[in-house]
C-alpha cells in the first residue's frame, strides 16, 4: 500500500500536467476541485476543533479522530496532489508565478 501511495503521488500530478496541456478546460476543472477541496478540508478541520473546544475534551486521540473522516482524507489527498501539480506548472513557466 505504501508503494501505491508513493507512485500515485508521482504519477497523478504528472498526468494532470499532461492532460491540462492538451485540454485547457481541465486546468479550470482542477482549480475548481482544489478550491472546493480547500473549503471542505478547512471546514472539517475547524468544526472538529470547535467540537473539541466546546466539549472540553482536549486529548490527542480526540483530535485525531478527524483522520477517520473519508471526506477529510479525500480532500486532503487531492490538495497534496494539486500542490505537486502546481509546482510542475510553475516549473513550466520558468519558476515565475503568474496569474491565470
N, C-alpha and C positions, 0 to 999 in steps of 0.2 A: 504494500500500500504506500509506503514511503517513496518508493521509486516512481510510482504512478503520480503522486503529488508533485514531485520534483520535475518529472518530464512534462506534466501539464503546465506547470509554471513557466516552462521554457517554450513549449510548442504553441500554446494558446495565444500569447501576445504576438508571436511571430506570425501566426495565422491571421490574427486580427489586422496586423500591419499590412500583410499581403492583400487580404480581401478589401480593405478600405482603399488600397491603391487602384484596384480595378472598378470598384463601385463606391463612388463618393458618398452616396446616401448612407452607407454603413458607418461612416465616420460620425454622422449626426446621431444615428441609432446607438452607437457605442457610447457617445457622450450623454444621451438622454438616459440610457440604462444606468450609467455611472451616477448621474445626478439623482435618480430615484434611489439607487443603492446607498448613496451617502445619506440621503434623508431617512431612509428606513433604518440603516445601521445606527445613525446618531440618535434617532428616536427610541429605538430599542435599548440602547445604552443608557440614555438619560432616564427613561422610565424605570429601568431596573435599579438604577442608583436612587431614584426618588422613592421607590418602594422600600428599599433597604433603609433609607433615612427615616421614612415615615414609621416603619415597623421597629426601628431601633434595633435591627439585627445586623450589626456591623461585624460580620465574620467573614473570613476569607472564602469559606465554602459557599456562603450565600451569594456573593457577587459572581462567583464562578459558575453559578447555575445558568447564567446568560449564555454560556457556551453550549448549552443543550438546546437552544432555540434554533431550529433549522433556518429560519429567515435571517437570523443574525449571521449564521455561518455562510449562507449563500451570498448575502450581500457583501460580507467581508471578503469572501473569496474573489468575487468579481472586482471589488475595489483593488485588491492586490494585483490581479491580472491587468486591470485597466491602467494602473500606475506604471507597470512594466511596459505596456503598450505605448503609453505617453512618452516614456523615456526613449523608446525606439523612434517615435515621431520627432522628438527634439533632436535626436542624433541625425535624422534625415535632413533636418533643416540646418545642420552645421552647428548645433549646440545653442542656437538662438531661440528663445521662447517668444512667440508672437501670437497674435490673435487669430481667430478663425479665418 
